[in-house]
Amino acid sequence: MWGCGWLNGTGLVEELPACQDLQLVLLVLSLLGLLVGVPVGLCYNALLVLANLHSKASMTMPDVYFVNMAVAGLVLSALAPVHLLSPLSSRWPLWSVGSEVHVALQIPFNVSSLVAMYSTALLSLDHYIERALPRTYMASVYNTRHVCGFVWGGALLTSFSSLLFYICSHVSARALECAKMQNTEAADAMLVFIGYAVPALAALYALVLLSRVHREDTPLDRDEGRLEPSAHRLLVATVCTQFGLWTPHYLNLLGCTVFVSRGMTMDAHYLGLVDFAKDVSKLLAFCSSFVTPLLYRYMNQSFPGKLRRLMKKLPWGNRHCSPDHAGVQQVLA
């Protein structure tokens, strides 16, 4: 998957010690992500979803958004081995940009990325509403569930609209409707604007408003209906993590789109550099699938209790060691 022929544009650089060390480091990171990150992501995302669904009565507004992100994380964790283990990444003939395999697997990847970004942005906005206007039920669990449904619907519509561009870039010019749509740059531009720019601005705006409210604490902050203080720390950590790990992926899409739209041609050196940046950005994006549930596990105070209640309902959760009555009598004697 990893190559460093982009260092000087010649084939001899592959034999340099620096290139071999770089390949080894990146290969180790990829294997760690697959052998550790994927199982951890699948396990913790599944536990997050099951524990919250089992304790629906105690779910709060942030819990609904984290369940939404956990479902997207499950999809990303399932797709990670296919994306990261593809031979030579996009240079594999079966995995080329126009191939059916690439197009089919690109849909759930784009849908999951959109759901993760918009869930994070809406979590920030609803957290501000809950903090500034408590007990108004504008950011209630009931409303949040409907909002998450619209998020998945909008992500599917956006992904299928960009899918048209991918399909039309693969078919021939016989179809008149596709004759003017035979490029993937339009699809990438749509994803960058809708999937990154809009939620990033919304999350940034919400964090600015939250910082103002945090400096202007009132007696309402002691209201029992307010969110617990740890929810604010979890929000900030989640926003920084999600956008920090997904920003390289969208910047790579934006750079390729701008470069191609200007009609510039890339030699082998820059093509290798673009492929390398694409591989690194994809690896960081998949890391979000297991980092976010770990943040939720260790920063959410109510999750351990929900997890214990879930374990008690499992068949092996009620198995207890039978007391040794003889031993008890001896101790008492």
N, C-alpha and C positions, 0 to 999 in steps of 0.2 A: 504493500500500500504506500509506503513512504519512499520517497526518492529525493535526492538533493542535487540532481543535475542542473538545477537552476542557478547554482552558485556562480558558475562562469560560462555556462552555455556549451561546454564541451563534454564529451563522454568520459574523459580521463578523470574528472573530479570524483567519480564514483569510487575510485581506488584510493583517494586521499584518506588519511586517518581521521581528519576532522569530519568528513562526510560519513564515514563508517560509524563514528561515535554518535553523530546526530541521528542517524538511522536507528541505532541501537536504543538510544534514549526514547525516541518517539515510538518505536515498536514496543518497548516495555510499558510505556504509558498507555498505549492502545490495548495491550493484553490485560493490564490492570483494570482498565475501564470495562473490558468484556468479562473478565473472570470475577471481578469484585463488584463493579458498578452495576452491571446488568442484574445479577441476582439480588443485590441489595435494593435496587430500584423496584424490581418486581415484588419483592417481599414487603417492603415498607409501604409502597403505594397500595398494594392489596390490603394490608392491615389497616391503613388509613381509611380506605373506603368502607371496609367491612365493619370496623369499630364505630364509625360515625353512623352508618346505616342501622346498626344494631341499637344505637342510642339516639334515635331520631328526636326524642323529646328534649334532650339536653343539647342539641345542636344549636350553634349560634351562626350569625351571618358569616364570619370568617371561615367556619368549618365547612359551609356549603361551597365556598370558593376553593378551599383546599381539596375537597373531594373532587371538584371539577378538574383541578390541576393534577390530582393523582390519577384520574382516568386517562388524561392526556399523557401522563408519565408512563403509565402501563403500555400505551401504544408505542411511545418512543423507545422504551426498554425492549419491547419485542422487535422493533425495527433495527435496533443498534447493531446486532451481529451481521445482518445482511448488508447494511451500509458500510460498516467499518472493515469488514472482511472481504469486500469485493476486490478481486485482483486488480491492482493498479488503479483503483477507484474508478473514475469515469472513463479511463482508457480501456477498460474491459469491453469487448464488443457487445456482450450481452447486457452490459450496464451503461451503454452510451446514452447520451441525452435523449435521443429519439427512439430508443428501444421500448418495447412494450413493458418489460420488467421495470425499467426505470420510471416510466410514466405511472404504472400501477402503484408502485411503492412510494412515489412522490406525493400522492394524494393524502394518505394518512399522515405522512410527515408534515405536510403543510397545514393540515387541519389541526394537528396536535400543537404545532407552534403557534397558530393563531389563537387557539383556546387558552394556552398557557399565558400568552401576552395579554389578552383581553381580560382574563380572570385576574391577573395581577393588577392591571390598571383599574378595573372595577372594584376590586378589593380596597384599593387605596381611596377611591372616591367614596365608597360606602362607609369606610372607616371614618372619614372626615365627617360625613353626614351624621353618623352615630355619635361622634364625639361632640359635634357642634350643636346638634338638635336631638338630644336624647328623648326616648319614649315617644317619638313621632311615628315610628313604625314605617318610615320611608325605606329603611334598610333592614327590613325584617327578613326572617328566614323564608317566609312564604314568597315574598317578592323576589328574593335572591334566587330561589329555585327557578322561577320563571325567567329571570334574567339569564341564568346559566343555560336554559333551554334555547333562548334566542342566540346566545353566543355560539353554541354548537351549530345551530341552523345557519347563522351568518358565516361561520368558518367553512361549512360545507359548500355554501353558495359561492364564496370567494374562491375556494379551491377548484371547484368545477369550472368557474369562469376562466381561471388561469389554465385549467386543464385543456380548454379549447385551443389555447395558443400552443401548448405542447403538442397536441394531436395534429394541428394544422402545420406545425413545423416538421412533422414526420410524414404526412401524406403528400402526394404529388400535387401539382398545380391544376389537376383536372377539375377539382371542385372550385367553382368560382367564389363560393363563400369563404374559402380558406386561402384564396390567392393573396389577399392583403394581410393575412394574419400569420404568415410563415416565419415567425421568429419567436424565440423564447425570451427575448429581452423585455417585451411588453408584459409577459407573465411575471417576470422577476421584479419589474418596476411596480406592478400592482401589489405584489407581496411586500415589498419594502415599504410602500406608502401605507397600505391598509394594515399590514401585519406588524409593523414596527413603529413608524413615525407617529401614527395616531395614538396607539396606546402609550408610547413613551411620553408624548406631550401630556396626555391625561394623567399619567402617574406622577410626572414632575409637578404638574399643577396641584395635584392632591397633596403631595408632600410639602409644598410651599404653604398651602392652607393649613395643614396639620401643624407645621412649625409655628404658625401664628397663633393657633388655638392653644398650643402647648404652653406658650409664653403668657397667655391670658387665662390662667386657671381661675375658675369661679367656684362658689359653693356647690354648683351642680356636679363638679367632679367627684363628689362623695356620694352621688346617687348610685344606688345599688343596681340600677338598670344599665349603667355604663359598662363598657367593655373593660376587662381586667387590664392592668398596666402592661403585663407581658405581651398582650396582643399588639401593642404599638411597637415593641421591639421586634416581634415576629414579622410584622408588616414591613418595617424598614429592611430587615435582613432578607426577606423574600423578594422585595422589589430590587434591591441591589444585586442579589444572586441571579434572578431571572434575566434582568436586562444586561447584567455583566456577562453572562454566559451566551446569550443570544445575539449580542451586538456584533461580534466578529462575523457571524454568519450573514447577517443582513448587510453589513458593510461590504462584505465580499460580493454579495449579489448586486449591491449598488455600484461598486467599482466596475464590475464586468459589464453592467448595463450601460453605464456612461461611456466606457471605453469603446464598446461595439457601436453604440448609437452615433458616435462621432466618425465612424468609418475607419478607425485606426486598425492596423494590422499588428499582430504580435508575433515575434520570432520565437524560436524554441526556448530561449532563455526565459522570456516573460511568460510563455505558456506553462513552463515548469513551475515558475514562481506562483502563478495563479492556482494551479492544481495543488501545490503544497499548502497555500493559504486556505483553499477550500477544504482540504482534509483536516487541517487544524481546527477550523471554525466548526466543522461538523462534529468533531470530537468534543469540543467545548459545549456545543448545543445539546448533545446527548448526555453530558454530565449533569445537566439541569434535571434530568428525570430521576436521579437518586439524591441529589443535594437538597432539593426542596422538601421531600418527605422527611429527611433527616433533621432539617431545621424545625419542621413541625413537631417531630417526635421529642426533641430536646428543649424546645422553647414554649410549647403549649402545655399549660399546667393541667388541663382536664383530660388530655389524651391517655396518660397512663391508667386513670380510672376507667375510661371507656374500654381500653384494651383488656383490663382485668375482668370486666363484666362480660366481654366477648369470650374470653378464654373459659370462663365458668360455664358458658352455654355449650361449649364443645363437648363431644362425648367423653374425652379424657380429662375434661376440666373438673369434674366432680369426683374423681377418684382420689380417695384419701387413704392413708395407711391405717389399717384397723388397729386400735390401741391394744397393747399387750397387757391384758388384765393381770396376769401372773406377775409380770414385772412391776406393775403399779402397786400390787398388794405387798410385794417384797420391800419396795421403797417406803410405803406407809408403815410397815412393821419396823 
